[in-house]
Amino acid sequence: MAKKYSVEIVVPIYNEAKELKTNILKLYTYLKKNLEGYNFHITIADNASTDSSLTIAQALSKKYKEIGYIHLDLKGRGRAVKEAWQKSQADILSYMDVDLSTDLTNFLPMIDSLIKRGYDIAIGSRLLPNSKVLDRPLKREILSRGYNILIKLLFQVHFSDAQCGFKAITSEAKRRLLAHIIDNAWFFDSELLIVGEKMGYRIYEQPVEWIDNPGSTVRVLRTVYGDLEGLFRLLITQPWRKKK
C-alpha cells in the first residue's frame, strides 16, 4: 500500500480576528474535499496578536482535530513560519497568508510537484504568463516586478516571484535550509528561495490566481527597506558557500 504523505499548512497571523475563523474554515473545507490523498494539518501561527485572534485559534483547535495553533510573544511572519515548520514532523511543510489572496485551487498542484515530480521547493507565482492578478495597485505591481528583477540581477537565480505568500517545501529541504535562514520578517520568503536555489534545490513555480487584499497590514515602505537590507546581507555573507 502506498504511503499517505502528511502536509502541514501554516497560516501566520497578527491581529486577524475579523477574518480568521471564516478563512480558516474555508481552507479546512477545501483541504477536506481536495487533499484526500494526503494527511493534512493546519497550524495557526499567532505572532504577538493583541486582539482576539489567539482565542479564536484556540477555539478552532478544540473543535477540529486537523487544526492546531502556536503562539509567539514576538512579531514576525518569518519567525512564525519557521517556528511552526520546526515543530512539525510532516513530510511537506507549507504556508499561506490568512487572507487567502491566492486561489486555493493552486495548492494541490504545488504539493503534487514535491511528492510526485521530485521538486524540493514549490511556490505560487503572480508573475508567470498564465498567472491572473486582480485589483493590485500599480505602485505595488511596479515595486514587485522591480524587486524580482533586482534579485535575478544580483544573484543569478531563476524563480519569478519571491514574495507570494503561498509556498511549500519538503521535510528534507527544510532540515537543511532553515539553519541558513536568518530573517524573521517579510524577507524570509526571498531568503528561503535565494539560498535554496543557490544550494541546488529545485524550485517549482505554480501560476496562480491572486486577488489583492485592500485590508492587508503589510507596510510597503518598511517592507521594501527590510528586503533591500536582506539582499545586501546575503550578498556579503553568501551562506550557500558554507555548504549544507
Short mmCIF file of the C-alpha atoms (twelve columns), coordinates in Angstrom:
data_MODEL
# 
_entry.id   MODEL 
# 
loop_
_atom_site.group_PDB 
_atom_site.id 
_atom_site.type_symbol 
_atom_site.label_atom_id 
_atom_site.label_alt_id 
_atom_site.label_comp_id 
_atom_site.label_asym_id 
_atom_site.label_seq_id 
_atom_site.Cartn_x 
_atom_site.Cartn_y 
_atom_site.Cartn_z 
_atom_site.pdbx_PDB_model_num 
ATOM 1   C CA . MET A 1   0.000   0.000  0.000   1 
ATOM 2   C CA . ALA A 2   1.364   3.425  -0.993  1 
ATOM 3   C CA . LYS A 3   2.405   5.760  1.780   1 
ATOM 4   C CA . LYS A 4   -0.043  8.548  2.578   1 
ATOM 5   C CA . TYR A 5   2.125   11.654 2.889   1 
ATOM 6   C CA . SER A 6   1.487   14.310 5.525   1 
ATOM 7   C CA . VAL A 7   1.164   18.015 4.757   1 
ATOM 8   C CA . GLU A 8   1.466   20.852 7.281   1 
ATOM 9   C CA . ILE A 9   -0.219  24.117 6.297   1 
ATOM 10  C CA . VAL A 10  0.931   27.038 8.423   1 
ATOM 11  C CA . VAL A 11  -1.112  30.238 8.482   1 
ATOM 12  C CA . PRO A 12  0.838   33.052 10.184  1 
ATOM 13  C CA . ILE A 13  -1.365  35.737 11.735  1 
ATOM 14  C CA . TYR A 14  -1.137  39.056 13.513  1 
ATOM 15  C CA . ASN A 15  -4.398  40.674 14.674  1 
ATOM 16  C CA . GLU A 16  -6.599  38.876 12.146  1 
ATOM 17  C CA . ALA A 17  -9.687  38.369 14.311  1 
ATOM 18  C CA . LYS A 18  -12.067 39.765 11.680  1 
ATOM 19  C CA . GLU A 19  -11.404 37.143 9.028   1 
ATOM 20  C CA . LEU A 20  -9.568  34.372 10.868  1 
ATOM 21  C CA . LYS A 21  -12.438 31.978 11.575  1 
ATOM 22  C CA . THR A 22  -14.103 32.413 8.179   1 
ATOM 23  C CA . ASN A 23  -10.915 31.900 6.186   1 
ATOM 24  C CA . ILE A 24  -9.551  29.023 8.261   1 
ATOM 25  C CA . LEU A 25  -12.832 27.175 7.834   1 
ATOM 26  C CA . LYS A 26  -12.778 27.909 4.104   1 
ATOM 27  C CA . LEU A 27  -9.257  26.440 3.952   1 
ATOM 28  C CA . TYR A 28  -10.280 23.460 6.100   1 
ATOM 29  C CA . THR A 29  -13.283 22.701 3.851   1 
ATOM 30  C CA . TYR A 30  -11.135 22.896 0.719   1 
ATOM 31  C CA . LEU A 31  -8.482  20.572 2.140   1 
ATOM 32  C CA . LYS A 32  -11.048 18.039 3.363   1 
ATOM 33  C CA . LYS A 33  -12.511 17.850 -0.124  1 
ATOM 34  C CA . ASN A 34  -9.385  18.026 -2.259  1 
ATOM 35  C CA . LEU A 35  -6.483  16.565 -0.266  1 
ATOM 36  C CA . GLU A 36  -7.946  13.094 0.204   1 
ATOM 37  C CA . GLY A 37  -4.637  11.561 -0.885  1 
ATOM 38  C CA . TYR A 38  -2.766  13.289 1.950   1 
ATOM 39  C CA . ASN A 39  -2.982  13.629 5.706   1 
ATOM 40  C CA . PHE A 40  -3.181  17.345 6.394   1 
ATOM 41  C CA . HIS A 41  -2.885  19.579 9.432   1 
ATOM 42  C CA . ILE A 42  -3.412  23.340 9.701   1 
ATOM 43  C CA . THR A 43  -1.369  25.327 12.228  1 
ATOM 44  C CA . ILE A 44  -2.436  28.877 13.009  1 
ATOM 45  C CA . ALA A 45  0.807   30.630 13.962  1 
ATOM 46  C CA . ASP A 46  -0.121  33.638 16.072  1 
ATOM 47  C CA . ASN A 47  2.761   36.048 16.451  1 
ATOM 48  C CA . ALA A 48  2.019   38.530 19.222  1 
ATOM 49  C CA . SER A 49  -1.577  39.386 18.330  1 
ATOM 50  C CA . THR A 50  -3.232  41.870 20.680  1 
ATOM 51  C CA . ASP A 51  -6.819  41.251 19.562  1 
ATOM 52  C CA . SER A 52  -8.894  38.075 19.987  1 
ATOM 53  C CA . SER A 53  -7.028  36.097 17.298  1 
ATOM 54  C CA . LEU A 54  -5.447  33.678 19.762  1 
ATOM 55  C CA . THR A 55  -8.805  32.944 21.427  1 
ATOM 56  C CA . ILE A 56  -10.353 32.179 18.031  1 
ATOM 57  C CA . ALA A 57  -7.428  29.923 17.113  1 
ATOM 58  C CA . GLN A 58  -7.772  28.023 20.382  1 
ATOM 59  C CA . ALA A 59  -11.498 27.517 19.825  1 
ATOM 60  C CA . LEU A 60  -10.938 26.189 16.305  1 
ATOM 61  C CA . SER A 61  -8.271  23.763 17.516  1 
ATOM 62  C CA . LYS A 62  -10.672 22.349 20.114  1 
ATOM 63  C CA . LYS A 63  -13.396 21.776 17.543  1 
ATOM 64  C CA . TYR A 64  -11.336 20.352 14.662  1 
ATOM 65  C CA . LYS A 65  -8.610  17.753 15.156  1 
ATOM 66  C CA . GLU A 66  -6.861  18.860 11.945  1 
ATOM 67  C CA . ILE A 67  -6.436  22.416 13.244  1 
ATOM 68  C CA . GLY A 68  -3.851  23.480 15.804  1 
ATOM 69  C CA . TYR A 69  -2.129  26.669 16.886  1 
ATOM 70  C CA . ILE A 70  1.070   28.049 18.302  1 
ATOM 71  C CA . HIS A 71  1.621   31.421 19.961  1 
ATOM 72  C CA . LEU A 72  4.760   33.543 19.832  1 
ATOM 73  C CA . ASP A 73  5.362   36.587 22.001  1 
ATOM 74  C CA . LEU A 74  7.343   38.349 19.254  1 
ATOM 75  C CA . LYS A 75  6.089   39.636 15.909  1 
ATOM 76  C CA . GLY A 76  7.409   38.456 12.567  1 
ATOM 77  C CA . ARG A 77  5.855   36.432 9.741   1 
ATOM 78  C CA . GLY A 78  9.135   34.618 9.082   1 
ATOM 79  C CA . ARG A 79  9.584   33.857 12.764  1 
ATOM 80  C CA . ALA A 80  6.096   32.339 12.956  1 
ATOM 81  C CA . VAL A 81  6.571   30.159 9.873   1 
ATOM 82  C CA . LYS A 82  9.989   28.906 10.981  1 
ATOM 83  C CA . GLU A 83  8.738   28.055 14.466  1 
ATOM 84  C CA . ALA A 84  5.760   26.090 13.124  1 
ATOM 85  C CA . TRP A 85  7.832   24.287 10.497  1 
ATOM 86  C CA . GLN A 86  10.477  23.313 13.025  1 
ATOM 87  C CA . LYS A 87  7.846   21.829 15.346  1 
ATOM 88  C CA . SER A 88  6.174   19.815 12.577  1 
ATOM 89  C CA . GLN A 89  7.086   16.256 11.598  1 
ATOM 90  C CA . ALA A 90  5.138   16.409 8.321   1 
ATOM 91  C CA . ASP A 91  6.591   15.239 5.007   1 
ATOM 92  C CA . ILE A 92  5.637   18.523 3.353   1 
ATOM 93  C CA . LEU A 93  5.657   21.925 5.045   1 
ATOM 94  C CA . SER A 94  3.727   24.818 3.534   1 
ATOM 95  C CA . TYR A 95  2.334   28.185 4.445   1 
ATOM 96  C CA . MET A 96  -0.153  30.661 3.068   1 
ATOM 97  C CA . ASP A 97  -1.455  34.091 4.001   1 
ATOM 98  C CA . VAL A 98  -4.627  34.178 6.075   1 
ATOM 99  C CA . ASP A 99  -6.423  36.451 3.593   1 
ATOM 100 C CA . LEU A 100 -6.353  33.582 1.048   1 
ATOM 101 C CA . SER A 101 -5.479  36.046 -1.715  1 
ATOM 102 C CA . THR A 102 -4.119  33.111 -3.720  1 
ATOM 103 C CA . ASP A 103 -6.900  30.892 -5.033  1 
ATOM 104 C CA . LEU A 104 -6.849  27.567 -3.184  1 
ATOM 105 C CA . THR A 105 -7.189  25.568 -6.398  1 
ATOM 106 C CA . ASN A 106 -3.485  26.278 -6.889  1 
ATOM 107 C CA . PHE A 107 -2.495  24.449 -3.712  1 
ATOM 108 C CA . LEU A 108 -2.755  20.788 -4.762  1 
ATOM 109 C CA . PRO A 109 -0.605  21.166 -7.922  1 
ATOM 110 C CA . MET A 110 2.061   22.800 -5.774  1 
ATOM 111 C CA . ILE A 111 2.061   19.906 -3.276  1 
ATOM 112 C CA . ASP A 112 1.982   17.299 -6.043  1 
ATOM 113 C CA . SER A 113 5.092   18.857 -7.587  1 
ATOM 114 C CA . LEU A 114 7.037   17.947 -4.438  1 
ATOM 115 C CA . ILE A 115 5.667   14.443 -3.927  1 
ATOM 116 C CA . LYS A 116 5.168   13.252 -7.498  1 
ATOM 117 C CA . ARG A 117 7.640   15.300 -9.536  1 
ATOM 118 C CA . GLY A 118 10.675  15.462 -7.276  1 
ATOM 119 C CA . TYR A 119 10.923  19.187 -6.642  1 
ATOM 120 C CA . ASP A 120 12.308  20.428 -3.308  1 
ATOM 121 C CA . ILE A 121 10.522  23.776 -3.013  1 
ATOM 122 C CA . ALA A 122 7.266   24.915 -4.597  1 
ATOM 123 C CA . ILE A 123 5.975   28.470 -4.851  1 
ATOM 124 C CA . GLY A 124 2.988   30.316 -6.174  1 
ATOM 125 C CA . SER A 125 3.921   32.968 -8.723  1 
ATOM 126 C CA . ARG A 126 1.922   36.019 -9.749  1 
ATOM 127 C CA . LEU A 127 4.444   36.907 -12.458 1 
ATOM 128 C CA . LEU A 128 4.206   33.948 -14.833 1 
ATOM 129 C CA . PRO A 129 2.423   34.269 -18.214 1 
ATOM 130 C CA . ASN A 130 -0.523  32.109 -17.080 1 
ATOM 131 C CA . SER A 131 -0.982  33.871 -13.733 1 
ATOM 132 C CA . LYS A 132 -4.018  36.087 -13.105 1 
ATOM 133 C CA . VAL A 133 -3.687  39.080 -10.804 1 
ATOM 134 C CA . LEU A 134 -6.693  41.227 -9.930  1 
ATOM 135 C CA . ASP A 135 -7.064  44.634 -8.261  1 
ATOM 136 C CA . ARG A 136 -3.381  45.108 -7.460  1 
ATOM 137 C CA . PRO A 137 -2.411  48.796 -7.112  1 
ATOM 138 C CA . LEU A 138 0.008   49.943 -9.804  1 
ATOM 139 C CA . LYS A 139 2.604   51.039 -7.228  1 
ATOM 140 C CA . ARG A 140 2.768   47.554 -5.693  1 
ATOM 141 C CA . GLU A 141 2.922   45.908 -9.113  1 
ATOM 142 C CA . ILE A 142 5.880   48.076 -10.146 1 
ATOM 143 C CA . LEU A 143 7.677   47.544 -6.825  1 
ATOM 144 C CA . SER A 144 7.176   43.777 -7.003  1 
ATOM 145 C CA . ARG A 145 8.414   43.431 -10.567 1 
ATOM 146 C CA . GLY A 146 11.372  45.716 -9.918  1 
ATOM 147 C CA . TYR A 147 12.314  43.813 -6.774  1 
ATOM 148 C CA . ASN A 148 12.232  40.438 -8.508  1 
ATOM 149 C CA . ILE A 149 14.331  41.757 -11.402 1 
ATOM 150 C CA . LEU A 150 16.848  43.045 -8.848  1 
ATOM 151 C CA . ILE A 151 17.068  39.605 -7.220  1 
ATOM 152 C CA . LYS A 152 17.792  37.969 -10.586 1 
ATOM 153 C CA . LEU A 153 20.467  40.530 -11.430 1 
ATOM 154 C CA . LEU A 154 22.204  40.281 -8.060  1 
ATOM 155 C CA . PHE A 155 22.059  36.521 -7.512  1 
ATOM 156 C CA . GLN A 156 21.532  34.979 -10.967 1 
ATOM 157 C CA . VAL A 157 18.546  32.932 -9.817  1 
ATOM 158 C CA . HIS A 158 15.608  31.834 -11.953 1 
ATOM 159 C CA . PHE A 159 12.387  31.952 -9.890  1 
ATOM 160 C CA . SER A 160 9.993   34.740 -10.840 1 
ATOM 161 C CA . ASP A 161 8.137   35.772 -7.662  1 
ATOM 162 C CA . ALA A 162 9.891   35.800 -4.296  1 
ATOM 163 C CA . GLN A 163 7.093   37.392 -2.300  1 
ATOM 164 C CA . CYS A 164 3.866   35.494 -2.954  1 
ATOM 165 C CA . GLY A 165 2.612   34.143 0.379   1 
ATOM 166 C CA . PHE A 166 2.000   30.636 -0.947  1 
ATOM 167 C CA . LYS A 167 4.923   28.235 -0.599  1 
ATOM 168 C CA . ALA A 168 5.816   24.634 0.275   1 
ATOM 169 C CA . ILE A 169 8.988   22.671 0.964   1 
ATOM 170 C CA . THR A 170 9.956   19.051 1.591   1 
ATOM 171 C CA . SER A 171 10.958  17.997 5.097   1 
ATOM 172 C CA . GLU A 172 14.486  17.172 3.907   1 
ATOM 173 C CA . ALA A 173 14.977  20.606 2.359   1 
ATOM 174 C CA . LYS A 174 13.522  22.187 5.499   1 
ATOM 175 C CA . ARG A 175 16.033  20.444 7.741   1 
ATOM 176 C CA . ARG A 176 18.991  21.609 5.677   1 
ATOM 177 C CA . LEU A 177 17.778  25.077 4.759   1 
ATOM 178 C CA . LEU A 178 16.231  26.629 7.862   1 
ATOM 179 C CA . ALA A 179 19.571  26.836 9.677   1 
ATOM 180 C CA . HIS A 180 20.710  29.270 6.973   1 
ATOM 181 C CA . ILE A 181 17.589  31.478 7.051   1 
ATOM 182 C CA . ILE A 182 18.120  34.400 9.412   1 
ATOM 183 C CA . ASP A 183 15.285  36.818 8.643   1 
ATOM 184 C CA . ASN A 184 12.221  36.718 10.893  1 
ATOM 185 C CA . ALA A 185 10.056  39.175 8.991   1 
ATOM 186 C CA . TRP A 186 8.992   39.618 5.351   1 
ATOM 187 C CA . PHE A 187 12.387  38.935 3.778   1 
ATOM 188 C CA . PHE A 188 12.084  35.334 4.973   1 
ATOM 189 C CA . ASP A 189 10.456  34.357 1.646   1 
ATOM 190 C CA . SER A 190 13.201  35.835 -0.504  1 
ATOM 191 C CA . GLU A 191 15.979  34.449 1.674   1 
ATOM 192 C CA . LEU A 192 14.498  30.949 1.581   1 
ATOM 193 C CA . LEU A 193 14.357  30.951 -2.211  1 
ATOM 194 C CA . ILE A 194 17.697  32.633 -2.912  1 
ATOM 195 C CA . VAL A 195 19.617  30.400 -0.515  1 
ATOM 196 C CA . GLY A 196 17.607  27.356 -1.589  1 
ATOM 197 C CA . GLU A 197 18.332  27.765 -5.298  1 
ATOM 198 C CA . LYS A 198 21.976  28.589 -4.619  1 
ATOM 199 C CA . MET A 199 22.283  25.364 -2.607  1 
ATOM 200 C CA . GLY A 200 20.983  23.379 -5.565  1 
ATOM 201 C CA . TYR A 201 17.339  22.791 -4.594  1 
ATOM 202 C CA . ARG A 202 14.843  22.519 -7.439  1 
ATOM 203 C CA . ILE A 203 12.070  25.112 -7.300  1 
ATOM 204 C CA . TYR A 204 8.676   24.552 -8.915  1 
ATOM 205 C CA . GLU A 205 6.601   27.602 -9.829  1 
ATOM 206 C CA . GLN A 206 2.828   27.368 -9.945  1 
ATOM 207 C CA . PRO A 207 0.971   30.092 -11.886 1 
ATOM 208 C CA . VAL A 208 -1.696  31.395 -9.526  1 
ATOM 209 C CA . GLU A 209 -4.905  33.365 -9.481  1 
ATOM 210 C CA . TRP A 210 -4.395  36.148 -6.952  1 
ATOM 211 C CA . ILE A 211 -6.654  38.953 -5.722  1 
ATOM 212 C CA . ASP A 212 -5.217  41.918 -3.834  1 
ATOM 213 C CA . ASN A 213 -6.464  42.365 -0.283  1 
ATOM 214 C CA . PRO A 214 -7.006  46.091 0.347   1 
ATOM 215 C CA . GLY A 215 -7.101  45.433 4.086   1 
ATOM 216 C CA . SER A 216 -3.585  43.987 4.177   1 
ATOM 217 C CA . THR A 217 -1.478  45.046 7.164   1 
ATOM 218 C CA . VAL A 218 1.765   44.990 5.133   1 
ATOM 219 C CA . ARG A 219 3.590   48.324 5.342   1 
ATOM 220 C CA . VAL A 220 5.124   48.755 1.899   1 
ATOM 221 C CA . LEU A 221 7.999   51.163 2.625   1 
ATOM 222 C CA . ARG A 222 9.066   49.316 5.768   1 
ATOM 223 C CA . THR A 223 8.966   46.027 3.862   1 
ATOM 224 C CA . VAL A 224 10.987  47.453 0.961   1 
ATOM 225 C CA . TYR A 225 13.658  48.680 3.370   1 
ATOM 226 C CA . GLY A 226 13.825  45.276 5.078   1 
ATOM 227 C CA . ASP A 227 14.057  43.489 1.738   1 
ATOM 228 C CA . LEU A 228 16.909  45.683 0.484   1 
ATOM 229 C CA . GLU A 229 18.743  45.270 3.770   1 
ATOM 230 C CA . GLY A 230 18.324  41.484 3.480   1 
ATOM 231 C CA . LEU A 231 19.605  41.409 -0.100  1 
ATOM 232 C CA . PHE A 232 22.710  43.366 0.908   1 
ATOM 233 C CA . ARG A 233 23.330  40.952 3.804   1 
ATOM 234 C CA . LEU A 234 23.102  37.919 1.514   1 
ATOM 235 C CA . LEU A 235 25.485  39.499 -0.980  1 
ATOM 236 C CA . ILE A 236 28.025  39.888 1.807   1 
ATOM 237 C CA . THR A 237 27.546  36.619 3.713   1 
ATOM 238 C CA . GLN A 238 26.653  34.190 0.871   1 
ATOM 239 C CA . PRO A 239 25.565  31.434 3.292   1 
ATOM 240 C CA . TRP A 240 25.221  28.870 0.482   1 
ATOM 241 C CA . ARG A 241 29.018  28.814 0.198   1 
ATOM 242 C CA . LYS A 242 29.217  27.445 3.756   1 
ATOM 243 C CA . LYS A 243 27.510  24.387 2.334   1 
ATOM 244 C CA . LYS A 244 24.729  22.233 3.518   1 
# 
